[in-house]
Amino acid sequence: MRLPSWIAQHLAALRALLVLTAITGLAYPLALAAVARVPGLAHHADGSAVTANGITVGSARIGQSFTDSDGNALPQYLQSRPSAAGAGYDPTATAASNLGPEDVVDVVDVVDVVDSLPDPTDPTDPADPAGQTDPASGRRSLLTQVCARSLSIGKTEGVDGRRPYCTGSGVGAVLGVFHREGPTGPVTRVVSLNEPCPTAPFLATHGGVRVECARPGQDYARAVVVPVRGNAPGQPVVPADAVTAGASGLDPHISPAYSRIQAPRVAGARGIDVAVVLKIVEEHTAGRALGFLGEPTVDVLAVNLDLDRHHPVRD
């Protein structure tokens, strides 16, 4: 007996569902699991785990932070590059910040009232003492993040942390310049966009006009954004990978340059000569792929494990 067409269609759909479930839901995953057990592949499939004294201490493919329980960097270890993956090196949230080179202006939120400070160009605008600004609740631009990291690393490692287009306080040195005829003409007003009031601007004047601090909540969209290079060296001492996060947020390597500026701190914390640290760094430095692709890299975890193995910190 011929089944009604709608029943035949539903049975055909059910058969297709069962077949595809068996193939894609059972056979394919089991096949991949079997391939992952092939000698030579199993270690990578298990996350390339690294062990020390029988304890898993990290991964050869996934970076990690070397901090204490309060999140403070441990001075006896090489530190990894910044990470934008979750709270940092979170393999379940691998990602980049997606901030580009034109992201140079901070966003500062205002708590309570927007008009918390007087407008220096308007004598009739008094301050409201109840208003408060909260820079932490806003968003720091990529430029300010880089400036702050470079300044912090410079202080930690005892090197020059200055960078072009950064202020001495570690924010982006960016002015908002207002002209009489829009984008052109005489300068009528200048604002240091990344220095909210009452911070004193990093420049006193620009174009013959006094530089103002930024009033949170004000609209400076009409201003021409002008980054100021400053007097920082053309080649910063703190390398780029020390102040920028990797694309995946899980990079287990740093540059030899970043390793070298950390070596004196690590040596001091362990009571050994700097040359010893540099020798271990060299032993765990990989060259360019195929001799010409990419840049040399230092395996941070391997260096730190080697240091612990041969030169442990003495209490």
C-alpha positions as CSV (number, residue, x, y, z in Angstrom):
1,M,0.0,0.0,0.0
2,R,1.3,3.4,-1.0
3,L,1.8,5.8,2.0
4,P,0.4,9.3,1.8
5,S,3.0,11.7,0.5
6,W,3.2,13.7,3.7
7,I,4.0,10.6,5.7
8,A,6.6,9.5,3.1
9,Q,8.3,12.9,3.3
10,H,8.4,12.8,7.1
11,L,9.9,9.3,7.0
12,A,12.5,10.3,4.5
13,A,13.4,13.3,6.7
14,L,13.7,11.0,9.7
15,R,16.0,8.6,7.9
16,A,18.2,11.5,6.8
17,L,18.3,12.8,10.3
18,L,19.4,9.4,11.7
19,V,22.0,8.9,9.0
20,L,23.5,12.4,9.4
21,T,23.4,12.1,13.2
22,A,25.3,8.8,13.0
23,I,27.9,10.3,10.6
24,T,28.4,13.8,12.0
25,G,27.5,13.2,15.6
26,L,29.2,9.8,16.2
27,A,31.5,8.6,13.4
28,Y,33.2,11.9,12.7
29,P,34.0,12.8,16.3
30,L,35.2,9.3,17.0
31,A,37.4,9.3,14.0
32,L,39.0,12.6,15.0
33,A,39.5,11.2,18.5
34,A,41.2,8.2,17.1
35,V,43.5,10.3,14.9
36,A,44.4,12.4,17.9
37,R,45.7,9.3,19.7
38,V,48.2,8.6,16.9
39,P,51.7,8.6,18.2
40,G,53.2,12.0,17.6
41,L,49.9,13.8,17.7
42,A,48.6,12.8,21.2
43,H,50.7,15.4,23.0
44,H,49.4,18.2,20.8
45,A,45.8,17.0,21.2
46,D,46.1,17.0,25.0
47,G,47.1,20.7,24.9
48,S,50.8,20.3,24.7
49,A,51.0,20.2,28.5
50,V,54.3,20.9,30.2
51,T,55.0,19.2,33.5
52,A,57.6,19.7,36.2
53,N,58.1,17.2,39.0
54,G,55.0,15.3,37.8
55,I,52.8,18.4,38.0
56,T,51.3,20.1,35.0
57,V,52.6,23.7,35.1
58,G,51.4,25.1,31.7
59,S,51.3,24.6,28.0
60,A,53.9,24.9,25.3
61,R,51.2,26.4,23.0
62,I,49.3,28.7,25.4
63,G,50.8,31.5,27.3
64,Q,50.2,32.4,30.9
65,S,50.8,35.0,33.5
66,F,53.5,34.7,36.2
67,T,51.9,36.4,39.2
68,D,51.1,35.9,42.8
69,S,47.6,35.3,44.3
70,D,46.9,39.1,44.2
71,G,47.8,39.4,40.5
72,N,51.2,41.0,41.1
73,A,54.0,40.1,38.7
74,L,56.6,37.8,40.4
75,P,60.0,39.4,40.0
76,Q,61.9,36.1,39.7
77,Y,60.2,35.3,36.4
78,L,60.2,36.5,32.9
79,Q,56.8,38.1,32.3
80,S,54.7,37.4,29.2
81,R,53.3,40.0,26.9
82,P,49.9,41.6,27.6
83,S,46.8,39.5,26.8
84,A,43.3,40.7,25.8
85,A,41.9,37.2,26.2
86,G,39.3,37.5,28.9
87,A,41.0,38.6,32.1
88,G,44.3,37.6,30.5
89,Y,45.4,34.3,28.9
90,D,42.0,32.8,29.1
91,P,41.9,30.0,26.5
92,T,38.1,30.0,26.6
93,A,38.0,33.7,25.5
94,T,40.8,33.9,23.0
95,A,40.6,37.2,21.2
96,A,42.3,40.5,20.4
97,S,41.2,43.9,21.6
98,N,40.4,44.9,17.9
99,L,41.7,48.4,18.7
100,G,43.6,49.9,15.8
101,P,46.4,52.5,15.4
102,E,43.8,55.4,15.0
103,D,42.4,54.6,18.5
104,V,44.1,57.5,20.3
105,V,41.4,59.3,22.3
106,D,40.2,58.0,25.7
107,V,36.6,57.9,26.8
108,V,36.0,59.1,30.4
109,D,32.7,58.6,32.1
110,V,31.2,61.0,34.6
111,V,29.6,60.0,37.9
112,D,26.7,62.0,39.4
113,V,26.6,65.0,37.1
114,V,28.3,65.8,33.8
115,D,28.9,69.5,34.5
116,S,31.2,68.8,37.4
117,L,33.9,71.4,36.5
118,P,33.8,75.0,35.4
119,D,34.2,75.8,31.7
120,P,37.5,77.8,31.6
121,T,36.1,79.7,28.6
122,D,32.9,80.7,30.3
123,P,33.1,82.8,33.5
124,T,29.4,82.3,34.1
125,D,29.8,78.5,34.4
126,P,30.6,77.6,38.1
127,A,31.8,74.3,39.3
128,D,29.4,71.8,40.8
129,P,31.2,70.3,43.8
130,A,29.0,67.3,43.8
131,G,30.1,66.1,40.4
132,Q,32.9,63.5,40.1
133,T,34.8,62.0,37.2
134,D,35.7,58.3,37.1
135,P,38.4,57.5,34.5
136,A,38.3,53.9,35.5
137,S,34.7,53.6,34.3
138,G,35.5,54.8,30.8
139,R,37.6,53.3,28.1
140,R,41.3,53.8,27.6
141,S,42.4,54.2,24.0
142,L,45.0,51.8,22.5
143,L,47.5,54.6,22.6
144,T,47.0,55.3,26.3
145,Q,47.2,51.6,27.0
146,V,50.5,51.4,25.2
147,C,51.8,54.5,27.0
148,A,50.8,53.3,30.4
149,R,52.3,49.9,29.9
150,S,55.6,51.3,28.6
151,L,55.9,53.7,31.5
152,S,55.2,50.9,34.0
153,I,57.6,48.5,32.5
154,G,60.3,51.2,32.3
155,K,59.9,51.8,36.1
156,T,59.9,48.1,36.9
157,E,62.9,47.2,34.7
158,G,64.9,50.4,35.4
159,V,64.9,51.5,31.7
160,D,63.6,54.5,29.7
161,G,59.9,53.9,29.3
162,R,59.2,56.9,27.2
163,R,57.5,56.5,23.8
164,P,56.5,58.9,21.0
165,Y,53.1,60.4,21.4
166,C,52.9,59.6,25.1
167,T,52.9,62.1,28.0
168,G,55.2,61.8,31.0
169,S,52.2,60.5,33.1
170,G,51.6,57.6,30.7
171,V,48.6,58.7,28.6
172,G,48.3,59.5,24.9
173,A,49.7,62.9,24.1
174,V,46.7,64.0,22.0
175,L,45.3,67.5,21.5
176,G,41.9,68.5,20.3
177,V,42.5,71.7,18.3
178,F,39.5,74.0,17.4
179,H,39.9,76.4,14.4
180,R,37.8,79.4,13.6
181,E,36.8,78.0,10.2
182,G,36.2,74.4,11.2
183,P,39.2,72.3,10.3
184,T,41.3,75.4,9.1
185,G,42.0,78.9,10.1
186,P,43.4,80.4,13.3
187,V,43.4,78.2,16.4
188,T,40.7,79.3,18.9
189,R,40.8,76.6,21.5
190,V,43.1,73.6,22.4
191,V,42.2,70.7,24.7
192,S,44.4,67.8,26.0
193,L,41.8,65.1,25.2
194,N,43.3,62.4,27.4
195,E,43.9,64.5,30.5
196,P,40.6,65.0,32.3
197,C,40.3,68.0,34.7
198,P,41.8,68.9,37.1
199,T,44.9,67.3,35.5
200,A,47.4,69.9,34.3
201,P,47.9,69.4,30.5
202,F,51.3,68.1,29.3
203,L,51.6,71.2,27.1
204,A,51.1,74.8,28.3
205,T,50.3,76.2,24.9
206,H,49.8,75.1,21.3
207,G,49.6,77.5,18.4
208,G,49.8,80.4,20.8
209,V,46.6,79.2,22.7
210,R,46.6,77.9,26.2
211,V,45.9,74.2,26.4
212,E,43.0,73.1,28.6
213,C,42.3,69.9,30.5
214,A,39.4,67.8,29.1
215,R,36.1,68.2,30.8
216,P,34.4,64.8,30.9
217,G,31.0,64.8,29.2
218,Q,31.9,67.5,26.8
219,D,31.7,66.9,23.0
220,Y,35.0,67.5,21.3
221,A,34.0,65.9,18.0
222,R,34.5,69.2,16.1
223,A,38.2,69.4,17.2
224,V,41.0,68.3,14.9
225,V,42.8,65.5,16.7
226,V,46.5,66.2,16.8
227,P,48.9,63.7,18.3
228,V,52.1,65.3,19.7
229,R,55.3,63.3,19.3
230,G,57.2,64.7,22.2
231,N,60.9,64.2,23.0
232,A,60.9,60.4,23.3
233,P,63.6,58.4,21.5
234,G,62.8,57.2,18.0
235,Q,63.4,53.6,18.9
236,P,61.8,53.0,22.4
237,V,63.8,50.9,24.8
238,V,60.6,49.0,25.8
239,P,59.8,46.8,22.7
240,A,56.5,46.7,21.0
241,D,55.5,43.2,22.2
242,A,55.9,44.3,25.8
243,V,53.1,46.9,25.4
244,T,50.7,45.3,22.9
245,A,48.6,42.1,23.1
246,G,48.9,39.3,20.6
247,A,46.2,38.6,18.1
248,S,45.1,35.4,19.9
249,G,45.7,36.7,23.4
250,L,47.5,33.4,24.1
251,D,51.0,34.0,22.8
252,P,53.5,31.9,24.8
253,H,56.5,33.8,23.5
254,I,58.1,37.2,23.8
255,S,60.9,38.9,21.8
256,P,64.6,38.6,22.7
257,A,64.6,42.4,23.3
258,Y,61.9,42.1,25.9
259,S,63.7,39.2,27.6
260,R,66.9,41.2,27.7
261,I,65.4,44.2,29.6
262,Q,63.9,41.8,32.1
263,A,67.1,39.8,32.7
264,P,68.6,42.2,35.4
265,R,65.4,42.0,37.5
266,V,65.2,38.2,37.2
267,A,68.9,37.9,38.1
268,G,68.6,40.2,41.1
269,A,65.6,38.3,42.5
270,R,67.4,35.0,42.2
271,G,70.8,36.2,43.3
272,I,72.6,35.2,40.1
273,D,74.6,37.0,37.4
274,V,72.7,38.6,34.5
275,A,74.9,36.6,32.1
276,V,73.4,33.4,33.5
277,V,69.9,34.5,32.8
278,L,70.8,35.7,29.3
279,K,72.4,32.3,28.5
280,I,69.2,30.5,29.5
281,V,67.2,32.9,27.4
282,E,69.4,32.2,24.4
283,E,69.0,28.5,24.9
284,H,65.2,28.9,24.6
285,T,65.2,31.3,21.7
286,A,63.9,30.1,18.4
287,G,64.9,31.7,15.1
288,R,62.7,32.7,12.2
289,A,60.6,29.9,10.6
290,L,62.4,28.5,7.6
291,G,65.1,31.1,8.2
292,F,63.1,34.1,7.0
293,L,59.5,34.0,8.3
294,G,58.5,36.0,11.4
295,E,60.9,37.1,14.1
296,P,63.0,35.2,16.7
297,T,61.0,34.3,19.8
298,V,61.7,33.3,23.4
299,D,59.7,30.6,25.1
300,V,58.8,32.3,28.4
301,L,57.6,29.1,30.3
302,A,60.7,27.1,29.3
303,V,63.0,29.9,30.5
304,N,61.2,30.2,33.8
305,L,61.2,26.4,34.4
306,D,64.9,26.2,33.6
307,L,65.6,29.0,36.1
308,D,63.6,27.2,38.8
309,R,65.4,24.0,38.0
310,H,68.9,25.3,38.2
311,H,68.7,28.6,40.1
312,P,65.7,28.4,42.5
313,V,64.8,31.4,44.6
314,R,66.3,31.1,48.1
315,D,64.1,32.0,51.1
